[in-house]
Amino acid sequence: MSTLAQLLDSLPEEQRIILTAHYLRGKSAADIAGTLGVPQKSVENIIAIGKAQLLKALE
């Protein structure tokens, strides 16, 4: 089984940055969106998709 760090490293850079900021640094989707200059809904979608991908990989 892969470690979480390896799984995160396998994600596209933008997705990895957003998931790390949200789950490991405790940033809200609104904060991340403001920092990156992207819509909050885009960040929320990336978080949801990334979480699903990580959970599937951990099965």
N, C-alpha and C positions, 0 to 999 in steps of 0.2 A: 504494500500500500504506500502511496505517496504521502509525504508530509504536507502539511498545510502551506509551509513556505515554498515547497516545490510547486504546488498547485497554483499559488499566487504568482510565482515567477512565470508560469506557463500562460498566464492571461495576457491579453493585449495591454500595453502600457497605460492607456487611459482608464481602462477598467480596473487594473491593479491599483492605480493611484487613488481612484474613487473608493474602492472597497477598503483599502488600507486606511484612508482618512476617516471613513465612516465607522468601521468596526474596530480598528486598533487605536485610533486617536479620538474616537467619540464625537466626531464632527457631524453636524446635521446636514441633510441634503441641501438645505438653503445656504448654509455656510460654504459648502463645497461648491455649489453653483456660483455663488458670488465670487469666490476665489478664482475659479476657472473661467468665469465669464460665459457660462452656458445656462440654458434654462433649467430650473429646478426639476421639472418633470423629466428631463433627459437624465439627470443624475439619479433620480428615483428609479427610472427604468434600468439604468446600468447597474444599480445596486441589486435590484430584483433579479435581473438576468444573471449577474455574477454569482449571487448567492445560490441560485438554482444550479448553475454549472458546478460550483464547488461541492454542493451537497450530492449531486449525481456522481461526481468523481470520487467522493468518499464512500460511496455504497459498496 
